[in-house]
Amino acid sequence: MTPPTGDPRARVPGSALRAVDDAPLARGLQLFALFGVALASPLLDLLARNPGFLVAHRATPAEIATLAAALLLLPALLAWLAEGALGRLSRAAARALHLLLAGALAAAFLAPALGRLPWLPGWLVLAASALGGAVLSRGLARRRAVRGFVAFAGLLPLGAALAFFANDAIGRLMRPGPDARGAALELAQGPPLVVVIFDELPTTSLLDRHGEIDAELYPNFASLAEQATWFPHATTVGSSTNAAVPAILTGRYPRPGALANHRDHAINLFSWLAGSYAMRVQEARTHLYRPADAGAQSASGVAAGLGAVASDLWILYLHVLAPDDLSWLLPDVSGTWKSFGRDAPAVAGEGDRKRAGEGADRAQEFLRFVASIEACETPCLYFVHAMLPHRPWQYTPSGRRYFPVAVPGLHGEQWGEAEWWLVQGYQRHLLQLVFVDRLLGKLVGRLKQVGLYEPALIVVVADHGVSFWPGQSRRKLERTDHPEDLLRVPLLLKLPHQRAGAVVERPIETVDILPAIAAVLGAPLPEPVDGCSALDASCPERRTLTAFGDERRPIEVPLDLHSRSATLDWKFEHFGSATGIEALFRIGPYRELVGRKADTLEIAAAARLLFEVDATLWAQVRSRPERFAATRLAGRLVAGQRAGEAPYVAVATRGIIRAVVPVLRDRRGVPRFSALLPEASFRGDPRELELFAVGGSPERPQLNRARVRPRRS
């Protein structure tokens, strides 16, 4: 239809385009479609495939529904309103903003697909995605067919939302859980019950050369073992938290598809004791405990929960967008289900990325639990699942934190082939375990202080272990040749009024813990379980052990798992013959240099040799030494010698050599080093620091003094 002569559009080229673009409904539909395919659809699909994320965040049905609606509608609505407000000032500016958003969202849609091409470098993925976004933006401006196609694409996010709510796991999260009140035990009197589940702790880490708990490094574990029943051959039945913790709390093997929440495990330790015990429960990543007032939640509570979900979801979305070779720029999401970028608030990649803030302090969470323990007037259950000594390894033996927390050589859950990075990862794990031992001591001390230690049944166990072998998985049972590292876990049971230690040598599985608790309470469990009391010597003898990996399919493991000593041999091969904490710093072929005064050695000058060291948090360390320690020194070789000519670097502070570590090239070819220093040996003052290139044989080392330059970014 030809507009009237007086219509100004008749005199302006492209006026029909502007008429369509300026139509609020048209712009809104386009934004809904673009945000839907670029943002809402991939995130809803990601959540449907990883429901453990929602479980860890304690997401209620209301929060899940609100989250899905917000992903579908909120970004497009905010952008549409922003365009409308801008259009009141300038239609041209509003159209420019619309086309800019369209191009950016089209690029976000293309980036994940292009990033899957292994031969395409990350920078080229981003460039190609940006070019694709520009092409779509231009087409949107010039072609009616493109605008129609974009609006039609709005059906895709609607389909993604339907698929999300049709997902079986999401459906179970949205439905009310089964009523387990009929299973509650009615017990007039029972002993106090204390259950502590540590995370990612293999039995081997606690052992000395003789296969006993190392009393010098871990005196509190050893002391508890002297007054409790120690099960040196205990194994977990799941290599992941979401399988292992429910098995401990239900006495049943993991089931395919089951979530780690009270809906899929209605009968568990908490629901069983709810009628008789006062509950003091701190779950870190699972949600099997359902308080009596769980259904009541205020609007502010929903908002706070959604805020935490949104923060972590944004980081997950950045991982969706980022090509593989650029993902190191983002906070690691492979080791936990939540608090991305908050549990480890510093450098977390092989590059120089920083994170702001101090982040969540897992030690403080445990100490708050300890402080909450009080004498019980009625039977009480104190339960804590502590995410320790789980990665990120960032605690010194005294409990101060250090930076950076990056784990060189670890890509996702897979170790690289460079053995040194595994040795240092294990070193950091063991140093953090020394601190965990101190936390256990504080827990026992608190129990004694309030009079609960003697009468209590105390259970100390780990959900699963962790592995340190080149080219193998750190956590996946199906991708390691050393399942014993993942499956063998420490288990200690102190019975009420037990004072003499005992050792049970027969193989025990973690599904045997709940039946043992029932035996001590003298009460029947509400339903049959797969385990048999760990304290009952008459239980049928197992011919194999059962374990479940990520796919939740049973894997039979030989009974001789407990007798394998490859990891113990590897441990002492790298940490030498020294004992105590000193042994954890004397590692590598030049370990005899550690502890020596630098001025007693023959040192040559190398004027062109220059190292840069990461000094981002030195000021924070100096201002808050009670919380942070300059214990880990990371840096890179900048000039002077190639890494092949200076394979090791000695780190000296206050004139004493504290560590000697290799210089290795990262995935980008940058020669880097990372050293762990004893506490209090370095206060973060660059004037205290000296670096030396080390060559020659360990018997006749050759040292060359290097220049040091702090690097801040």
C-alpha angles and dihedrals in degrees: 000000000000112000119233117274090249093056107107091215089070090067099045121078112234092018092141089058092052091048091055095042093048092053103108094213093052092050091046093052091049093050092047091052096045096046089044098055095037101040118006100043098051092044095048089049091049092051092047090054093044108039089159086080090064092043092053090051091050088235111189123211088258092052093047092050091045091048093052092047091047093051091050100043115013103070093045092045093051092047091048091051091047090052091048092051091048091047090063088064100036130357090199091055091048091051091048091052090049093052092045091053091046092052093047092049092047089052090049089052093051099043098073092049094048091043090064090067103098094202094055114089118226097249090053091049090055092045093049091047091051090049091051090050091051091051092052092046090053091047091050089054096047110025126066089197091059091051091049092049092050092050090049089053087069087086090069097069089046088055090047090053092050091049090049095055091040090057110112096227093047090047091055091050090052095050124078113261122251117273108255097175091108089062094056115122118235105212122164094202134005139162120270109268123214119183121184120183115188119196130235097000119143118199092236091066090065097047132098126210091283095054093254128120106277101246093189096056098029108028095159095053088047093047092050090049089056090061100033142052111274120204105197092177098051117134133191120235095217133049093205131059094238090059101032102049096050089049090056092048097044105031088230133115117253116272124217111263095007116141123221094249141098093261093064094034103037093156107060142126092284099047090043094054097034094100095052109024133064106233126228102171130171112180117182105194108355131068109210095128114082113187118219091248094046093121094061114082129156125225089251089053091053090048092050091049092049091049092059091045092049093051093053093039091057091056090048089052091053088054089053090054100040120090114238095254091054099044091095086075089070133070112273113259099177100086102052145016100237148010091059108186092009103074090053110030102182142057108336106172140052089267131064102273117144133201124210126230134031097270131205114331109216092189092056090050090055092046091051088055091050091050091052093062111109136165112282124234089186128026108294137193120210111191129175132172104195121198089222142151080008120125134299088077102207109132126100119217089265093052101255116132127237137198148265100035097189115132106218114210094027115108109186102309095333124097119220125231097260102102095199093069089054090051091053092044089054090046090055091046092053093046090052089048089058087060092046087056088056090051090052088052091053090050093051090045091053092049089053092046094056094040098250101111099078099046096036131103102223123195120189116180142141124237094223142330137245134235134224111193128130115259094005136104121273093212114004113102092203093056105051136078090208108062089161090075091058099038107038108085133169116257125186125175118187109193122213109285092358112152105162120070123237134190124216109199099185119101113271129189125206090245084070093067100077093048088051091053089050090051092052091048090047090228132124121245115245094238139014116280135199094236133074124215112283087217095054111094090188093067113122112273114252118232094193137010122243124224136170126211130194093298092055092231116138116257117194113222124193117254091237088073090105093055096056110111103177092112093045090051090047090049095056094038089065100035096047129209100309118110135218126019090323089070091060091063100041099079136134132039092296095052092126089069092062111103095018123122111252094221091061091063130078106254129180125201120245106188095187096048109106132175127188116210127198107250101164096122101032092105090052090049092052093046096045107028092155090068106025133046133196089227103128118058116192126178148131140247107251107174146350108050134027117246089250090060095045104037095165136039125201117214116208129183125185087001096301125109108238102175142003114204137166126256108233133178118246126217090282093051096253113143106235139172135196126194134183114215128196115260117270091017090103127031095189095261110137090213089067093057130093129172128198131188108231125208139149126063123318087248093053108023120186117214127197120190114236133199116247126212122184114227124209124183 
